[in-house]
Amino acid sequence: MAFTANGVQGNSAYGADLFLQNTGIDPVVFGNNMQFNSLKSNALVQSSAVTDDPYKDQLLQPGREIIKPFYDDLYADVQDWSDGSNINVNGFTGGQERSIKVYQAQAFGFTDFAQTVDMGDPEAQITSRFAPYWTRQNTTDVMGILKATFSNPDIAADNTYANDDDKEFNVESFQKAKSLLGQFQNSAFATLFVHPSVYAQMQAENYITVVGNDTPLSQSATPIETYNGMRVIMDESLPIENGVATSYIVGQGAIMYSAVAAVNGGMEYQRRADLAGGQTQIYSRRIVTGHVHGTTIAEGYTPLNGVNFTTADLYNPDAWDCVVNPQYVHVVAYRSKVADGYRGSTPDEAAIANATKTATKARNAKRYSKSSSASSSASTTTTTSSSASSSSASK
């Protein structure tokens, strides 16, 4: 079976989508495969700010929405009491937070030829990296939900402080951001999430206090870094747009997010001996739900594709609405200018990896093309020589 620059037997689909031999490395001296794993910390989704959705155990049940009913408190003007009038009965009200279920899948594969020539043990590597892959997707989902939630004009008006986004992170602006939670500003917040560039600036300004390391290093627990009594955690996934960083001040458990594996653990292996000279395919499927506590899928919202809810709907500002007093939404977005000299964005790991793969594929395809031409030329020369010898012998 021939391998060309466009894939197996000229089929461009294989060359574009699958790891074939000409997208790998075919060195003269070949060492052991190295693995450059993602550098993302996923600190936000692994913190106390994110908690399991209370209906996580029901994600495998049929349906595409989750309804979370709640009671309102007692609200009514007081009535005068006398035996000359009746006491009016007020209704006891409630509401519901609605969230959607999203079905996600991913698959990776490799050919037998690539494994033999280039790759060592790709099956073990792919399997071992699926859990970290989904953790990074959790971060992507939560960040997408947060951005969409705070892009809703009504929610942003109450829970986003951007009045001083032309100023660098500073105490006064931060206190103004905290004040958006009114009487809860000193009790609801537990964690401050910042981009590494903002974190570095806070350190330079001596805003951050380190606690828990006042014992000898060999005996101390992991130090906790705080600001104004809140734990400070940096996560490179936090956005920086046009030189403005968004930090999130978050209460414990204020973000609800859950993901469960599909039936049979969600993992499946498939062998295709006939495809691309032999191929192994590894599939993973799961079900996800998430929202900021106190928000809901907007009334009357319909899926973007007009049929079923997808991951894109989680990231859509039109999908979210506030269903309670905004002070019960214990997340506040604080926007500040990134100081000059600090990194303004984080490199896109996936883009770098894809660019490397494209360059390697083009280089190897060119090399194989030259090798093929040389082989053809040698074959032609051999055939010509043989013909000449036969002709001489007949004479």
SULVEN-V941341 format. One record per residue. N is the residue number from 0. RES is the residue in three letters. SS is DSSP state (helix for helix, strand for strand, loop for the rest). BURIAL is I if it has 16 or more other ideal C-beta (glycine too) atoms within 10 Angstrom, else O. Layout:
# SULVEN-V941341
N,RES,SS,BURIAL ; N,RES,SS,BURIAL
This chain:
# SULVEN-V941341
0,MET,loop,O ; 1,ALA,loop,O ; 2,PHE,strand,I ; 3,THR,strand,I ; 4,ALA,loop,O ; 5,ASN,loop,O ; 6,GLY,strand,I ; 7,VAL,strand,I ; 8,GLN,loop,O ; 9,GLY,loop,O ; 10,ASN,loop,O ; 11,SER,helix,O ; 12,ALA,helix,O ; 13,TYR,helix,I ; 14,GLY,helix,I ; 15,ALA,helix,O ; 16,ASP,helix,O ; 17,LEU,loop,I ; 18,PHE,loop,I ; 19,LEU,loop,I ; 20,GLN,helix,I ; 21,ASN,helix,I ; 22,THR,helix,I ; 23,GLY,loop,I ; 24,ILE,loop,O ; 25,ASP,loop,I ; 26,PRO,loop,O ; 27,VAL,loop,O ; 28,VAL,loop,O ; 29,PHE,loop,O ; 30,GLY,loop,O ; 31,ASN,loop,O ; 32,ASN,loop,O ; 33,MET,loop,O ; 34,GLN,loop,O ; 35,PHE,loop,O ; 36,ASN,loop,O ; 37,SER,loop,O ; 38,LEU,loop,O ; 39,LYS,loop,I ; 40,SER,loop,I ; 41,ASN,loop,I ; 42,ALA,loop,I ; 43,LEU,loop,I ; 44,VAL,loop,I ; 45,GLN,loop,O ; 46,SER,loop,I ; 47,SER,loop,O ; 48,ALA,loop,I ; 49,VAL,strand,I ; 50,THR,strand,I ; 51,ASP,loop,O ; 52,ASP,loop,I ; 53,PRO,loop,O ; 54,TYR,loop,I ; 55,LYS,helix,I ; 56,ASP,helix,O ; 57,GLN,helix,O ; 58,LEU,loop,I ; 59,LEU,loop,O ; 60,GLN,loop,O ; 61,PRO,loop,O ; 62,GLY,loop,O ; 63,ARG,loop,O ; 64,GLU,strand,O ; 65,ILE,strand,I ; 66,ILE,strand,O ; 67,LYS,strand,I ; 68,PRO,strand,O ; 69,PHE,strand,O ; 70,TYR,strand,O ; 71,ASP,loop,O ; 72,ASP,loop,O ; 73,LEU,loop,O ; 74,TYR,loop,O ; 75,ALA,loop,O ; 76,ASP,loop,O ; 77,VAL,loop,O ; 78,GLN,loop,O ; 79,ASP,loop,O ; 80,TRP,loop,O ; 81,SER,loop,O ; 82,ASP,loop,O ; 83,GLY,loop,O ; 84,SER,loop,O ; 85,ASN,loop,O ; 86,ILE,loop,O ; 87,ASN,loop,O ; 88,VAL,loop,O ; 89,ASN,loop,O ; 90,GLY,loop,O ; 91,PHE,loop,O ; 92,THR,loop,O ; 93,GLY,strand,O ; 94,GLY,strand,O ; 95,GLN,strand,O ; 96,GLU,strand,I ; 97,ARG,strand,I ; 98,SER,strand,I ; 99,ILE,strand,I ; 100,LYS,loop,I ; 101,VAL,strand,I ; 102,TYR,strand,O ; 103,GLN,strand,I ; 104,ALA,strand,O ; 105,GLN,strand,O ; 106,ALA,strand,O ; 107,PHE,strand,I ; 108,GLY,strand,I ; 109,PHE,strand,I ; 110,THR,strand,I ; 111,ASP,helix,I ; 112,PHE,helix,I ; 113,ALA,helix,I ; 114,GLN,helix,I ; 115,THR,helix,O ; 116,VAL,helix,O ; 117,ASP,helix,I ; 118,MET,helix,I ; 119,GLY,loop,O ; 120,ASP,loop,O ; 121,PRO,helix,I ; 122,GLU,helix,I ; 123,ALA,helix,O ; 124,GLN,helix,O ; 125,ILE,helix,I ; 126,THR,helix,O ; 127,SER,helix,O ; 128,ARG,helix,O ; 129,PHE,helix,I ; 130,ALA,helix,O ; 131,PRO,helix,O ; 132,TYR,helix,O ; 133,TRP,helix,I ; 134,THR,helix,I ; 135,ARG,helix,I ; 136,GLN,helix,I ; 137,ASN,helix,I ; 138,THR,helix,I ; 139,THR,helix,I ; 140,ASP,helix,I ; 141,VAL,helix,I ; 142,MET,helix,I ; 143,GLY,helix,I ; 144,ILE,helix,I ; 145,LEU,helix,I ; 146,LYS,helix,I ; 147,ALA,helix,I ; 148,THR,helix,I ; 149,PHE,loop,I ; 150,SER,loop,I ; 151,ASN,loop,I ; 152,PRO,helix,O ; 153,ASP,helix,O ; 154,ILE,helix,I ; 155,ALA,helix,O ; 156,ALA,helix,O ; 157,ASP,helix,O ; 158,ASN,helix,I ; 159,THR,strand,I ; 160,TYR,strand,I ; 161,ALA,loop,I ; 162,ASN,loop,O ; 163,ASP,loop,I ; 164,ASP,loop,I ; 165,ASP,loop,O ; 166,LYS,loop,O ; 167,GLU,strand,I ; 168,PHE,loop,I ; 169,ASN,loop,I ; 170,VAL,helix,O ; 171,GLU,helix,O ; 172,SER,helix,I ; 173,PHE,helix,I ; 174,GLN,helix,O ; 175,LYS,helix,O ; 176,ALA,helix,I ; 177,LYS,helix,I ; 178,SER,helix,O ; 179,LEU,helix,I ; 180,LEU,helix,I ; 181,GLY,helix,O ; 182,GLN,helix,O ; 183,PHE,helix,O ; 184,GLN,loop,I ; 185,ASN,loop,O ; 186,SER,loop,O ; 187,ALA,loop,I ; 188,PHE,strand,I ; 189,ALA,strand,I ; 190,THR,strand,I ; 191,LEU,strand,I ; 192,PHE,strand,I ; 193,VAL,strand,I ; 194,HIS,loop,I ; 195,PRO,helix,I ; 196,SER,helix,I ; 197,VAL,helix,I ; 198,TYR,helix,I ; 199,ALA,helix,I ; 200,GLN,helix,I ; 201,MET,helix,I ; 202,GLN,helix,O ; 203,ALA,helix,O ; 204,GLU,loop,O ; 205,ASN,loop,O ; 206,TYR,loop,I ; 207,ILE,loop,I ; 208,THR,strand,O ; 209,VAL,strand,O ; 210,VAL,strand,O ; 211,GLY,loop,O ; 212,ASN,loop,O ; 213,ASP,loop,O ; 214,THR,loop,O ; 215,PRO,loop,O ; 216,LEU,loop,O ; 217,SER,loop,O ; 218,GLN,loop,O ; 219,SER,loop,O ; 220,ALA,loop,O ; 221,THR,loop,O ; 222,PRO,loop,O ; 223,ILE,strand,O ; 224,GLU,strand,I ; 225,THR,strand,I ; 226,TYR,strand,I ; 227,ASN,loop,O ; 228,GLY,loop,O ; 229,MET,strand,I ; 230,ARG,strand,I ; 231,VAL,strand,I ; 232,ILE,strand,I ; 233,MET,strand,I ; 234,ASP,loop,I ; 235,GLU,loop,I ; 236,SER,loop,I ; 237,LEU,loop,I ; 238,PRO,loop,O ; 239,ILE,strand,I ; 240,GLU,strand,O ; 241,ASN,loop,O ; 242,GLY,loop,O ; 243,VAL,strand,O ; 244,ALA,strand,I ; 245,THR,strand,I ; 246,SER,strand,I ; 247,TYR,strand,I ; 248,ILE,strand,I ; 249,VAL,strand,I ; 250,GLY,strand,I ; 251,GLN,loop,I ; 252,GLY,loop,O ; 253,ALA,loop,I ; 254,ILE,strand,I ; 255,MET,strand,I ; 256,TYR,strand,I ; 257,SER,strand,I ; 258,ALA,strand,I ; 259,VAL,strand,I ; 260,ALA,strand,O ; 261,ALA,loop,I ; 262,VAL,helix,O ; 263,ASN,helix,O ; 264,GLY,helix,O ; 265,GLY,helix,I ; 266,MET,strand,O ; 267,GLU,strand,O ; 268,TYR,strand,O ; 269,GLN,strand,O ; 270,ARG,strand,O ; 271,ARG,strand,O ; 272,ALA,loop,O ; 273,ASP,loop,O ; 274,LEU,helix,I ; 275,ALA,helix,I ; 276,GLY,helix,I ; 277,GLY,loop,I ; 278,GLN,strand,I ; 279,THR,strand,I ; 280,GLN,strand,I ; 281,ILE,strand,I ; 282,TYR,strand,I ; 283,SER,strand,I ; 284,ARG,strand,I ; 285,ARG,strand,I ; 286,ILE,strand,I ; 287,VAL,strand,I ; 288,THR,strand,I ; 289,GLY,strand,I ; 290,HIS,strand,I ; 291,VAL,strand,I ; 292,HIS,loop,I ; 293,GLY,loop,I ; 294,THR,strand,I ; 295,THR,strand,I ; 296,ILE,strand,I ; 297,ALA,loop,I ; 298,GLU,loop,O ; 299,GLY,loop,O ; 300,TYR,loop,I ; 301,THR,loop,O ; 302,PRO,loop,O ; 303,LEU,loop,O ; 304,ASN,loop,O ; 305,GLY,loop,O ; 306,VAL,loop,O ; 307,ASN,loop,O ; 308,PHE,loop,I ; 309,THR,loop,I ; 310,THR,helix,O ; 311,ALA,helix,O ; 312,ASP,helix,I ; 313,LEU,helix,I ; 314,TYR,loop,I ; 315,ASN,loop,I ; 316,PRO,helix,O ; 317,ASP,helix,O ; 318,ALA,helix,I ; 319,TRP,strand,I ; 320,ASP,strand,I ; 321,CYS,strand,I ; 322,VAL,loop,I ; 323,VAL,loop,O ; 324,ASN,loop,O ; 325,PRO,helix,I ; 326,GLN,helix,I ; 327,TYR,helix,I ; 328,VAL,loop,I ; 329,HIS,loop,I ; 330,VAL,strand,I ; 331,VAL,strand,I ; 332,ALA,strand,I ; 333,TYR,strand,I ; 334,ARG,strand,I ; 335,SER,strand,I ; 336,LYS,strand,I ; 337,VAL,loop,I ; 338,ALA,loop,I ; 339,ASP,loop,O ; 340,GLY,loop,O ; 341,TYR,loop,I ; 342,ARG,loop,O ; 343,GLY,loop,I ; 344,SER,loop,O ; 345,THR,loop,I ; 346,PRO,loop,O ; 347,ASP,loop,O ; 348,GLU,helix,O ; 349,ALA,helix,O ; 350,ALA,helix,O ; 351,ILE,helix,O ; 352,ALA,helix,O ; 353,ASN,helix,O ; 354,ALA,helix,O ; 355,THR,helix,O ; 356,LYS,helix,O ; 357,THR,helix,O ; 358,ALA,helix,O ; 359,THR,helix,O ; 360,LYS,helix,I ; 361,ALA,helix,O ; 362,ARG,helix,O ; 363,ASN,helix,I ; 364,ALA,helix,I ; 365,LYS,helix,O ; 366,ARG,helix,O ; 367,TYR,helix,I ; 368,SER,helix,O ; 369,LYS,helix,O ; 370,SER,helix,O ; 371,SER,helix,O ; 372,SER,helix,O ; 373,ALA,helix,O ; 374,SER,helix,O ; 375,SER,helix,O ; 376,SER,helix,O ; 377,ALA,helix,O ; 378,SER,helix,O ; 379,THR,helix,O ; 380,THR,helix,O ; 381,THR,helix,O ; 382,THR,helix,O ; 383,THR,helix,O ; 384,SER,helix,O ; 385,SER,helix,O ; 386,SER,helix,O ; 387,ALA,helix,O ; 388,SER,helix,O ; 389,SER,helix,O ; 390,SER,helix,O ; 391,SER,helix,O ; 392,ALA,helix,O ; 393,SER,helix,O ; 394,LYS,loop,O
